[in-house]
Amino acid sequence: MLLAILAVIGGLALLVWSADRFVDGAAATAKHLGMPTLLIGMVIIGFGTSAPEMVVSALASVQGNPGLALGNGYGSNITNIALILGVTALLSPIAVHSQILRKELPVLAAVTLLAGYQLIDGEISRLDAIVLLVVFAFSMGWSIWMGMRQRGDALGSDFEHELDEELMALKPALIWLFVGLVLLVISSRVLVWGAVDIAQALGVSDLIIGLTVVAIGTSLPELASSIVAVRKNEHDLALGNVIGSNMFNTLAVVGIAGSIHPMMVEPEVLYRDWVVMAGLTLSLFVLGYGIRKAGHINRLEGGLLTIVYAVYTGYLVYTVISTATS
Protein backbone atom coordinates (compact mmCIF):
# COMPACT_ATOMS: atom_id res chain seq x y z
CA MET A 1 0.00 0.00 0.00
CA LEU A 2 2.96 2.32 0.61
CA LEU A 3 3.86 2.07 -3.06
CA ALA A 4 0.26 3.00 -3.99
CA ILE A 5 0.36 6.08 -1.71
CA LEU A 6 3.65 7.18 -3.28
CA ALA A 7 2.12 6.59 -6.73
CA VAL A 8 -0.83 8.88 -5.88
CA ILE A 9 1.40 11.63 -4.45
CA GLY A 10 3.93 11.41 -7.28
CA GLY A 11 1.23 11.04 -9.90
CA LEU A 12 -0.64 14.10 -8.64
CA ALA A 13 2.52 16.22 -8.52
CA LEU A 14 3.51 15.23 -12.07
CA LEU A 15 -0.09 15.63 -13.24
CA VAL A 16 -0.34 19.22 -11.99
CA TRP A 17 3.08 20.17 -13.37
CA SER A 18 2.48 18.59 -16.78
CA ALA A 19 -0.99 20.20 -17.04
CA ASP A 20 0.58 23.60 -16.39
CA ARG A 21 3.24 23.01 -19.06
CA PHE A 22 0.59 21.77 -21.50
CA VAL A 23 -1.56 24.87 -20.97
CA ASP A 24 1.40 27.22 -21.40
CA GLY A 25 2.52 25.48 -24.58
CA ALA A 26 -0.97 25.29 -26.06
CA ALA A 27 -1.83 28.92 -25.27
CA ALA A 28 1.47 30.25 -26.66
CA THR A 29 1.15 28.12 -29.81
CA ALA A 30 -2.41 29.39 -30.40
CA LYS A 31 -1.28 32.99 -29.85
CA HIS A 32 1.54 32.60 -32.41
CA LEU A 33 -0.98 31.13 -34.88
CA GLY A 34 -3.13 34.24 -34.55
CA MET A 35 -6.05 32.90 -32.49
CA PRO A 36 -8.02 35.65 -30.66
CA THR A 37 -7.06 36.04 -27.00
CA LEU A 38 -10.53 35.46 -25.56
CA LEU A 39 -10.90 32.32 -27.64
CA ILE A 40 -7.56 31.03 -26.33
CA GLY A 41 -8.68 31.66 -22.76
CA MET A 42 -12.08 30.04 -23.06
CA VAL A 43 -11.11 27.04 -25.20
CA ILE A 44 -7.37 26.27 -24.93
CA ILE A 45 -6.91 27.16 -21.28
CA GLY A 46 -10.34 25.72 -20.47
CA PHE A 47 -9.36 22.36 -21.95
CA GLY A 48 -5.94 22.56 -20.35
CA THR A 49 -7.04 23.17 -16.77
CA SER A 50 -9.58 20.35 -17.10
CA ALA A 51 -7.10 18.02 -18.81
CA PRO A 52 -6.19 16.22 -15.54
CA GLU A 53 -9.83 15.36 -14.85
CA MET A 54 -10.47 14.30 -18.45
CA VAL A 55 -7.41 12.07 -18.77
CA VAL A 56 -7.78 10.51 -15.30
CA SER A 57 -11.49 9.79 -15.80
CA ALA A 58 -10.98 8.40 -19.31
CA LEU A 59 -8.22 6.04 -18.13
CA ALA A 60 -10.23 5.00 -15.07
CA SER A 61 -13.19 4.17 -17.30
CA VAL A 62 -11.02 2.23 -19.75
CA GLN A 63 -9.63 0.19 -16.85
CA GLY A 64 -13.13 -0.63 -15.57
CA ASN A 65 -13.29 1.84 -12.66
CA PRO A 66 -16.18 4.13 -13.67
CA GLY A 67 -16.84 5.07 -10.04
CA LEU A 68 -13.44 6.73 -9.88
CA ALA A 69 -14.24 8.60 -13.10
CA LEU A 70 -17.61 9.86 -11.85
CA GLY A 71 -16.26 10.72 -8.41
CA ASN A 72 -13.45 12.68 -10.01
CA GLY A 73 -15.86 14.69 -12.18
CA TYR A 74 -18.41 15.57 -9.49
CA GLY A 75 -15.84 15.78 -6.70
CA SER A 76 -13.80 18.28 -8.72
CA ASN A 77 -16.91 20.45 -9.16
CA ILE A 78 -17.54 20.49 -5.42
CA THR A 79 -13.86 21.18 -4.75
CA ASN A 80 -13.74 23.99 -7.33
CA ILE A 81 -16.61 25.96 -5.82
CA ALA A 82 -16.39 25.19 -2.11
CA LEU A 83 -12.63 24.88 -1.58
CA ILE A 84 -10.97 26.79 -4.41
CA LEU A 85 -13.34 29.78 -4.61
CA GLY A 86 -13.72 29.69 -0.82
CA VAL A 87 -9.98 29.86 -0.14
CA THR A 88 -9.45 32.39 -2.95
CA ALA A 89 -12.19 34.68 -1.60
CA LEU A 90 -10.70 34.43 1.90
CA LEU A 91 -7.40 35.72 0.50
CA SER A 92 -9.05 38.42 -1.61
CA PRO A 93 -12.78 39.09 -2.21
CA ILE A 94 -13.79 38.27 -5.79
CA ALA A 95 -15.73 40.85 -7.83
CA VAL A 96 -17.51 39.78 -11.03
CA HIS A 97 -17.43 42.32 -13.87
CA SER A 98 -17.59 40.06 -16.94
CA GLN A 99 -20.95 39.91 -18.70
CA ILE A 100 -19.88 36.65 -20.33
CA LEU A 101 -19.48 34.93 -16.95
CA ARG A 102 -22.81 36.27 -15.70
CA LYS A 103 -24.49 34.80 -18.78
CA GLU A 104 -22.71 31.46 -18.36
CA LEU A 105 -23.80 30.96 -14.74
CA PRO A 106 -27.43 30.09 -15.68
CA VAL A 107 -26.05 27.67 -18.29
CA LEU A 108 -23.95 25.95 -15.61
CA ALA A 109 -27.05 25.69 -13.40
CA ALA A 110 -29.02 24.11 -16.27
CA VAL A 111 -26.21 21.65 -16.99
CA THR A 112 -26.16 20.64 -13.32
CA LEU A 113 -29.91 19.93 -13.45
CA LEU A 114 -29.36 17.80 -16.56
CA ALA A 115 -26.73 15.79 -14.68
CA GLY A 116 -29.17 15.19 -11.82
CA TYR A 117 -31.90 14.05 -14.21
CA GLN A 118 -29.56 11.48 -15.75
CA LEU A 119 -28.76 10.04 -12.31
CA ILE A 120 -32.39 9.31 -11.39
CA ASP A 121 -32.48 5.88 -13.11
CA GLY A 122 -29.27 4.77 -11.37
CA GLU A 123 -26.99 4.74 -14.41
CA ILE A 124 -25.22 6.86 -16.96
CA SER A 125 -25.75 4.98 -20.20
CA ARG A 126 -23.79 5.48 -23.38
CA LEU A 127 -26.75 7.50 -24.72
CA ASP A 128 -26.63 9.74 -21.62
CA ALA A 129 -22.92 10.24 -22.20
CA ILE A 130 -23.47 11.17 -25.86
CA VAL A 131 -26.14 13.69 -24.81
CA LEU A 132 -23.62 15.26 -22.39
CA LEU A 133 -21.00 15.53 -25.14
CA VAL A 134 -23.48 17.05 -27.59
CA VAL A 135 -24.59 19.61 -25.00
CA PHE A 136 -20.93 20.30 -24.30
CA ALA A 137 -20.26 21.01 -27.98
CA PHE A 138 -23.26 23.36 -28.19
CA SER A 139 -22.36 25.16 -24.95
CA MET A 140 -18.77 25.66 -26.07
CA GLY A 141 -19.97 27.03 -29.39
CA TRP A 142 -22.37 29.40 -27.63
CA SER A 143 -19.66 30.57 -25.20
CA ILE A 144 -17.23 31.22 -28.04
CA TRP A 145 -19.89 33.12 -30.01
CA MET A 146 -20.77 35.25 -26.98
CA GLY A 147 -17.10 35.83 -26.24
CA MET A 148 -16.30 37.01 -29.74
CA ARG A 149 -19.25 39.41 -29.69
CA GLN A 150 -18.15 41.04 -26.40
CA ARG A 151 -14.64 42.04 -27.44
CA GLY A 152 -14.34 44.66 -24.72
CA ASP A 153 -15.33 42.28 -21.94
CA ALA A 154 -13.37 42.23 -18.66
CA LEU A 155 -12.60 38.53 -19.06
CA GLY A 156 -10.90 39.14 -22.40
CA SER A 157 -8.73 41.85 -20.84
CA ASP A 158 -7.63 39.44 -18.09
CA PHE A 159 -6.67 36.79 -20.64
CA GLU A 160 -4.79 39.35 -22.75
CA HIS A 161 -2.76 40.41 -19.73
CA GLU A 162 -1.94 36.82 -18.78
CA LEU A 163 -0.84 35.80 -22.27
CA ASP A 164 1.27 38.90 -22.86
CA GLU A 165 3.02 38.31 -19.54
CA GLU A 166 3.89 34.65 -20.14
CA LEU A 167 4.14 34.31 -23.95
CA MET A 168 6.99 32.01 -24.97
CA ALA A 169 8.58 31.50 -28.39
CA LEU A 170 6.92 29.10 -30.83
CA LYS A 171 9.55 26.31 -30.71
CA PRO A 172 9.57 25.82 -26.92
CA ALA A 173 5.77 26.21 -26.96
CA LEU A 174 5.44 23.26 -29.35
CA ILE A 175 7.90 21.21 -27.27
CA TRP A 176 6.01 21.83 -24.03
CA LEU A 177 2.71 21.15 -25.75
CA PHE A 178 3.92 17.67 -26.72
CA VAL A 179 5.86 16.90 -23.53
CA GLY A 180 3.01 18.13 -21.33
CA LEU A 181 0.49 15.93 -23.13
CA VAL A 182 2.68 12.80 -22.86
CA LEU A 183 3.36 13.38 -19.16
CA LEU A 184 -0.34 14.00 -18.55
CA VAL A 185 -1.13 10.50 -19.77
CA ILE A 186 1.75 8.86 -17.89
CA SER A 187 1.01 10.62 -14.58
CA SER A 188 -2.70 9.84 -14.92
CA ARG A 189 -2.00 6.12 -15.34
CA VAL A 190 0.18 6.16 -12.22
CA LEU A 191 -2.43 8.09 -10.25
CA VAL A 192 -5.33 5.82 -11.27
CA TRP A 193 -3.36 2.69 -10.38
CA GLY A 194 -2.44 4.10 -6.97
CA ALA A 195 -5.96 5.33 -6.21
CA VAL A 196 -7.60 2.01 -7.12
CA ASP A 197 -5.02 0.07 -5.10
CA ILE A 198 -5.63 2.27 -2.02
CA ALA A 199 -9.41 1.89 -2.38
CA GLN A 200 -9.10 -1.90 -2.53
CA ALA A 201 -6.71 -2.00 0.42
CA LEU A 202 -8.99 0.14 2.60
CA GLY A 203 -12.13 -1.61 1.43
CA VAL A 204 -13.79 1.62 0.25
CA SER A 205 -15.34 2.33 -3.12
CA ASP A 206 -13.30 3.99 -5.83
CA LEU A 207 -16.12 6.58 -5.93
CA ILE A 208 -15.06 7.88 -2.49
CA ILE A 209 -11.41 8.01 -3.54
CA GLY A 210 -12.45 9.91 -6.67
CA LEU A 211 -14.58 12.38 -4.68
CA THR A 212 -11.77 13.19 -2.25
CA VAL A 213 -8.10 12.49 -2.99
CA VAL A 214 -8.27 12.43 -6.78
CA ALA A 215 -10.71 15.36 -7.01
CA ILE A 216 -8.51 17.58 -4.84
CA GLY A 217 -5.39 16.60 -6.76
CA THR A 218 -6.82 17.17 -10.22
CA SER A 219 -8.27 20.54 -9.09
CA LEU A 220 -4.88 21.91 -8.03
CA PRO A 221 -4.31 23.73 -11.37
CA GLU A 222 -7.55 25.67 -10.84
CA LEU A 223 -6.54 26.50 -7.25
CA ALA A 224 -3.13 27.82 -8.30
CA SER A 225 -4.46 29.83 -11.24
CA SER A 226 -7.34 31.33 -9.21
CA ILE A 227 -5.08 32.49 -6.38
CA VAL A 228 -2.60 34.03 -8.84
CA ALA A 229 -5.47 35.70 -10.74
CA VAL A 230 -6.97 37.47 -7.72
CA ARG A 231 -3.54 38.57 -6.53
CA LYS A 232 -3.14 40.26 -9.93
CA ASN A 233 -6.63 41.78 -9.53
CA GLU A 234 -7.96 39.60 -12.37
CA HIS A 235 -11.11 38.55 -10.51
CA ASP A 236 -13.10 37.50 -13.56
CA LEU A 237 -10.33 35.11 -14.57
CA ALA A 238 -10.50 33.42 -11.15
CA LEU A 239 -14.24 32.82 -11.43
CA GLY A 240 -13.96 31.98 -15.13
CA ASN A 241 -11.52 29.17 -14.29
CA VAL A 242 -14.06 27.57 -11.96
CA ILE A 243 -17.12 28.03 -14.20
CA GLY A 244 -15.26 26.69 -17.23
CA SER A 245 -13.80 23.77 -15.31
CA ASN A 246 -17.19 22.77 -13.88
CA MET A 247 -18.78 22.87 -17.35
CA PHE A 248 -15.98 20.64 -18.66
CA ASN A 249 -16.26 18.26 -15.70
CA THR A 250 -20.04 17.85 -15.81
CA LEU A 251 -20.31 17.50 -19.58
CA ALA A 252 -16.98 16.44 -21.09
CA VAL A 253 -15.31 14.51 -18.25
CA VAL A 254 -18.39 12.45 -17.34
CA GLY A 255 -19.44 12.27 -21.01
CA ILE A 256 -16.10 10.87 -22.17
CA ALA A 257 -15.95 8.36 -19.31
CA GLY A 258 -19.55 7.25 -19.85
CA SER A 259 -19.11 6.82 -23.60
CA ILE A 260 -16.12 4.54 -22.93
CA HIS A 261 -17.77 2.53 -20.15
CA PRO A 262 -21.45 3.05 -19.15
CA MET A 263 -21.74 3.49 -15.37
CA MET A 264 -24.06 2.04 -12.75
CA VAL A 265 -24.53 4.84 -10.23
CA GLU A 266 -24.99 4.32 -6.49
CA PRO A 267 -28.03 6.11 -4.97
CA GLU A 268 -25.68 8.17 -2.77
CA VAL A 269 -24.30 9.93 -5.83
CA LEU A 270 -27.70 11.54 -6.47
CA TYR A 271 -28.89 12.13 -2.90
CA ARG A 272 -25.52 13.14 -1.43
CA ASP A 273 -22.96 14.25 -4.00
CA TRP A 274 -25.21 15.74 -6.66
CA VAL A 275 -27.28 17.59 -4.05
CA VAL A 276 -24.13 19.19 -2.63
CA MET A 277 -22.87 20.02 -6.13
CA ALA A 278 -26.25 21.53 -7.13
CA GLY A 279 -26.49 23.56 -3.92
CA LEU A 280 -23.02 24.99 -4.41
CA THR A 281 -23.77 25.78 -8.05
CA LEU A 282 -26.93 27.62 -7.00
CA SER A 283 -24.96 29.61 -4.42
CA LEU A 284 -22.39 30.47 -7.10
CA PHE A 285 -25.20 31.62 -9.39
CA VAL A 286 -26.59 33.92 -6.68
CA LEU A 287 -23.21 35.26 -5.57
CA GLY A 288 -21.71 35.67 -9.03
CA TYR A 289 -24.77 37.07 -10.73
CA GLY A 290 -25.65 39.52 -7.99
CA ILE A 291 -29.08 40.85 -7.11
CA ARG A 292 -29.50 44.58 -7.88
CA LYS A 293 -25.71 44.96 -7.78
CA ALA A 294 -22.51 43.57 -9.30
CA GLY A 295 -21.74 39.98 -8.34
CA HIS A 296 -19.12 39.35 -5.69
CA ILE A 297 -17.85 36.74 -3.25
CA ASN A 298 -16.62 38.38 -0.04
CA ARG A 299 -14.49 36.89 2.73
CA LEU A 300 -17.48 35.84 4.84
CA GLU A 301 -19.02 34.00 1.90
CA GLY A 302 -15.64 32.49 1.08
CA GLY A 303 -15.40 31.25 4.66
CA LEU A 304 -18.87 29.69 4.45
CA LEU A 305 -17.95 27.91 1.20
CA THR A 306 -14.80 26.53 2.84
CA ILE A 307 -16.81 25.31 5.85
CA VAL A 308 -19.27 23.54 3.52
CA TYR A 309 -16.35 21.73 1.90
CA ALA A 310 -14.90 20.72 5.27
CA VAL A 311 -18.27 19.38 6.47
CA TYR A 312 -18.88 17.46 3.23
CA THR A 313 -15.42 15.91 3.23
CA GLY A 314 -15.71 15.12 6.93
CA TYR A 315 -18.98 13.31 6.27
CA LEU A 316 -17.35 11.23 3.52
CA VAL A 317 -14.52 10.27 5.88
CA TYR A 318 -17.07 9.40 8.58
CA THR A 319 -18.95 7.08 6.21
CA VAL A 320 -15.70 5.34 5.32
CA ILE A 321 -14.79 4.82 9.00
CA SER A 322 -18.31 3.65 9.84
CA THR A 323 -18.24 1.14 7.00
CA ALA A 324 -14.80 -0.16 8.02
CA THR A 325 -15.78 -0.66 11.70
CA SER A 326 -19.22 -2.18 11.08
C-alpha positions in Angstrom: 0.0 0.0 0.0 3.0 2.3 0.6 3.9 2.1 -3.1 0.3 3.0 -4.0 0.4 6.1 -1.7 3.7 7.2 -3.3 2.1 6.6 -6.7 -0.8 8.9 -5.9 1.4 11.6 -4.5 3.9 11.4 -7.3 1.2 11.0 -9.9 -0.6 14.1 -8.6 2.5 16.2 -8.5 3.5 15.2 -12.1 -0.1 15.6 -13.2 -0.3 19.2 -12.0 3.1 20.2 -13.4 2.5 18.6 -16.8 -1.0 20.2 -17.0 0.6 23.6 -16.4 3.2 23.0 -19.1 0.6 21.8 -21.5 -1.6 24.9 -21.0 1.4 27.2 -21.4 2.5 25.5 -24.6 -1.0 25.3 -26.1 -1.8 28.9 -25.3 1.5 30.2 -26.7 1.1 28.1 -29.8 -2.4 29.4 -30.4 -1.3 33.0 -29.8 1.5 32.6 -32.4 -1.0 31.1 -34.9 -3.1 34.2 -34.6 -6.1 32.9 -32.5 -8.0 35.7 -30.7 -7.1 36.0 -27.0 -10.5 35.5 -25.6 -10.9 32.3 -27.6 -7.6 31.0 -26.3 -8.7 31.7 -22.8 -12.1 30.0 -23.1 -11.1 27.0 -25.2 -7.4 26.3 -24.9 -6.9 27.2 -21.3 -10.3 25.7 -20.5 -9.4 22.4 -22.0 -5.9 22.6 -20.4 -7.0 23.2 -16.8 -9.6 20.3 -17.1 -7.1 18.0 -18.8 -6.2 16.2 -15.5 -9.8 15.4 -14.8 -10.5 14.3 -18.5 -7.4 12.1 -18.8 -7.8 10.5 -15.3 -11.5 9.8 -15.8 -11.0 8.4 -19.3 -8.2 6.0 -18.1 -10.2 5.0 -15.1 -13.2 4.2 -17.3 -11.0 2.2 -19.8 -9.6 0.2 -16.9 -13.1 -0.6 -15.6 -13.3 1.8 -12.7 -16.2 4.1 -13.7 -16.8 5.1 -10.0 -13.4 6.7 -9.9 -14.2 8.6 -13.1 -17.6 9.9 -11.8 -16.3 10.7 -8.4 -13.4 12.7 -10.0 -15.9 14.7 -12.2 -18.4 15.6 -9.5 -15.8 15.8 -6.7 -13.8 18.3 -8.7 -16.9 20.5 -9.2 -17.5 20.5 -5.4 -13.9 21.2 -4.8 -13.7 24.0 -7.3 -16.6 26.0 -5.8 -16.4 25.2 -2.1 -12.6 24.9 -1.6 -11.0 26.8 -4.4 -13.3 29.8 -4.6 -13.7 29.7 -0.8 -10.0 29.9 -0.1 -9.5 32.4 -3.0 -12.2 34.7 -1.6 -10.7 34.4 1.9 -7.4 35.7 0.5 -9.0 38.4 -1.6 -12.8 39.1 -2.2 -13.8 38.3 -5.8 -15.7 40.8 -7.8 -17.5 39.8 -11.0 -17.4 42.3 -13.9 -17.6 40.1 -16.9 -21.0 39.9 -18.7 -19.9 36.6 -20.3 -19.5 34.9 -17.0 -22.8 36.3 -15.7 -24.5 34.8 -18.8 -22.7 31.5 -18.4 -23.8 31.0 -14.7 -27.4 30.1 -15.7 -26.0 27.7 -18.3 -23.9 25.9 -15.6 -27.0 25.7 -13.4 -29.0 24.1 -16.3 -26.2 21.6 -17.0 -26.2 20.6 -13.3 -29.9 19.9 -13.4 -29.4 17.8 -16.6 -26.7 15.8 -14.7 -29.2 15.2 -11.8 -31.9 14.1 -14.2 -29.6 11.5 -15.7 -28.8 10.0 -12.3 -32.4 9.3 -11.4 -32.5 5.9 -13.1 -29.3 4.8 -11.4 -27.0 4.7 -14.4 -25.2 6.9 -17.0 -25.7 5.0 -20.2 -23.8 5.5 -23.4 -26.7 7.5 -24.7 -26.6 9.7 -21.6 -22.9 10.2 -22.2 -23.5 11.2 -25.9 -26.1 13.7 -24.8 -23.6 15.3 -22.4 -21.0 15.5 -25.1 -23.5 17.0 -27.6 -24.6 19.6 -25.0 -20.9 20.3 -24.3 -20.3 21.0 -28.0 -23.3 23.4 -28.2 -22.4 25.2 -24.9 -18.8 25.7 -26.1 -20.0 27.0 -29.4 -22.4 29.4 -27.6 -19.7 30.6 -25.2 -17.2 31.2 -28.0 -19.9 33.1 -30.0 -20.8 35.3 -27.0 -17.1 35.8 -26.2 -16.3 37.0 -29.7 -19.3 39.4 -29.7 -18.1 41.0 -26.4 -14.6 42.0 -27.4 -14.3 44.7 -24.7 -15.3 42.3 -21.9 -13.4 42.2 -18.7 -12.6 38.5 -19.1 -10.9 39.1 -22.4 -8.7 41.8 -20.8 -7.6 39.4 -18.1 -6.7 36.8 -20.6 -4.8 39.4 -22.7 -2.8 40.4 -19.7 -1.9 36.8 -18.8 -0.8 35.8 -22.3 1.3 38.9 -22.9 3.0 38.3 -19.5 3.9 34.7 -20.1 4.1 34.3 -23.9 7.0 32.0 -25.0 8.6 31.5 -28.4 6.9 29.1 -30.8 9.5 26.3 -30.7 9.6 25.8 -26.9 5.8 26.2 -27.0 5.4 23.3 -29.3 7.9 21.2 -27.3 6.0 21.8 -24.0 2.7 21.2 -25.8 3.9 17.7 -26.7 5.9 16.9 -23.5 3.0 18.1 -21.3 0.5 15.9 -23.1 2.7 12.8 -22.9 3.4 13.4 -19.2 -0.3 14.0 -18.5 -1.1 10.5 -19.8 1.7 8.9 -17.9 1.0 10.6 -14.6 -2.7 9.8 -14.9 -2.0 6.1 -15.3 0.2 6.2 -12.2 -2.4 8.1 -10.3 -5.3 5.8 -11.3 -3.4 2.7 -10.4 -2.4 4.1 -7.0 -6.0 5.3 -6.2 -7.6 2.0 -7.1 -5.0 0.1 -5.1 -5.6 2.3 -2.0 -9.4 1.9 -2.4 -9.1 -1.9 -2.5 -6.7 -2.0 0.4 -9.0 0.1 2.6 -12.1 -1.6 1.4 -13.8 1.6 0.3 -15.3 2.3 -3.1 -13.3 4.0 -5.8 -16.1 6.6 -5.9 -15.1 7.9 -2.5 -11.4 8.0 -3.5 -12.4 9.9 -6.7 -14.6 12.4 -4.7 -11.8 13.2 -2.3 -8.1 12.5 -3.0 -8.3 12.4 -6.8 -10.7 15.4 -7.0 -8.5 17.6 -4.8 -5.4 16.6 -6.8 -6.8 17.2 -10.2 -8.3 20.5 -9.1 -4.9 21.9 -8.0 -4.3 23.7 -11.4 -7.6 25.7 -10.8 -6.5 26.5 -7.3 -3.1 27.8 -8.3 -4.5 29.8 -11.2 -7.3 31.3 -9.2 -5.1 32.5 -6.4 -2.6 34.0 -8.8 -5.5 35.7 -10.7 -7.0 37.5 -7.7 -3.5 38.6 -6.5 -3.1 40.3 -9.9 -6.6 41.8 -9.5 -8.0 39.6 -12.4 -11.1 38.6 -10.5 -13.1 37.5 -13.6 -10.3 35.1 -14.6 -10.5 33.4 -11.2 -14.2 32.8 -11.4 -14.0 32.0 -15.1 -11.5 29.2 -14.3 -14.1 27.6 -12.0 -17.1 28.0 -14.2 -15.3 26.7 -17.2 -13.8 23.8 -15.3 -17.2 22.8 -13.9 -18.8 22.9 -17.3 -16.0 20.6 -18.7 -16.3 18.3 -15.7 -20.0 17.9 -15.8 -20.3 17.5 -19.6 -17.0 16.4 -21.1 -15.3 14.5 -18.2 -18.4 12.5 -17.3 -19.4 12.3 -21.0 -16.1 10.9 -22.2 -15.9 8.4 -19.3 -19.6 7.2 -19.9 -19.1 6.8 -23.6 -16.1 4.5 -22.9 -17.8 2.5 -20.2 -21.4 3.1 -19.1 -21.7 3.5 -15.4 -24.1 2.0 -12.8 -24.5 4.8 -10.2 -25.0 4.3 -6.5 -28.0 6.1 -5.0 -25.7 8.2 -2.8 -24.3 9.9 -5.8 -27.7 11.5 -6.5 -28.9 12.1 -2.9 -25.5 13.1 -1.4 -23.0 14.3 -4.0 -25.2 15.7 -6.7 -27.3 17.6 -4.0 -24.1 19.2 -2.6 -22.9 20.0 -6.1 -26.3 21.5 -7.1 -26.5 23.6 -3.9 -23.0 25.0 -4.4 -23.8 25.8 -8.1 -26.9 27.6 -7.0 -25.0 29.6 -4.4 -22.4 30.5 -7.1 -25.2 31.6 -9.4 -26.6 33.9 -6.7 -23.2 35.3 -5.6 -21.7 35.7 -9.0 -24.8 37.1 -10.7 -25.7 39.5 -8.0 -29.1 40.8 -7.1 -29.5 44.6 -7.9 -25.7 45.0 -7.8 -22.5 43.6 -9.3 -21.7 40.0 -8.3 -19.1 39.3 -5.7 -17.9 36.7 -3.2 -16.6 38.4 0.0 -14.5 36.9 2.7 -17.5 35.8 4.8 -19.0 34.0 1.9 -15.6 32.5 1.1 -15.4 31.2 4.7 -18.9 29.7 4.4 -18.0 27.9 1.2 -14.8 26.5 2.8 -16.8 25.3 5.9 -19.3 23.5 3.5 -16.4 21.7 1.9 -14.9 20.7 5.3 -18.3 19.4 6.5 -18.9 17.5 3.2 -15.4 15.9 3.2 -15.7 15.1 6.9 -19.0 13.3 6.3 -17.4 11.2 3.5 -14.5 10.3 5.9 -17.1 9.4 8.6 -19.0 7.1 6.2 -15.7 5.3 5.3 -14.8 4.8 9.0 -18.3 3.7 9.8 -18.2 1.1 7.0 -14.8 -0.2 8.0 -15.8 -0.7 11.7 -19.2 -2.2 11.1 
